[in-house]
């Protein structure tokens, strides 16, 4: 079997084309969705992600601004900046790029963002709403993964999803979203014994480890759908996922590449959340 490749870049473009129409309609009514991204410090990877968000916003007609704060910014100064954004009716979505400098408590910052503007879906109120299966801002990478699976009509209900990685940004929430879609979910992580025993059972294998090419074909059940969330830069400068793509595609039924896989979907879901924020999330 040779897997069908789920091209996240193309899918993201289709969704962005639709969003552009929606933003045009909203703009005619005087509502231009606005995203404010806060970047603290000089991490080059963070800067590159933030620029990507700005570019994608512009391409869909969403207004965005980046507030750049120095590495030396105190926690109080950052919280004050967020308070100002929370109180500004011109700002619909707020995203504080992570990771933050070590002297700032990340969780405190996340919890300071108004849940109605939390387009990352990281605030405990929104995590709780997601767990309860209520309408809310879904974390962008998990939301993108579910959208990719659905775009190919890959069955989820009753299927065994195995996730490697338990981060708050990807692993934990993607399991929850797929549980909401009636999947059977297994979480694996760095302490899991006999990882292969679990991955071999997966109908859908989601890999979010952060180490280049560590999942080879022998971890994959023939016919499984494989979602590779890893973004690893090799010494030669090229990007690669956590999955050994060339051999895995000979075993899987569907597979996401890196680049042009999950990455472009993540930004697109952020834009979708920003439109949702502009329209006003109803917390019922
Ligand atoms: N850093 C890496 N991924 C993310 C993300 O999805 N949101 C934010 N705010 N920071 C990140």
Boltz pocket constraint, residues with backbone or C-beta under 6 A from the ligand:
constraints:
  - pocket:
      binder: B
      contacts: [[A, 95], [A, 96], [A, 97], [A, 98], [A, 99], [A, 120], [A, 140], [A, 141], [A, 169]]
      max_distance: 6.0
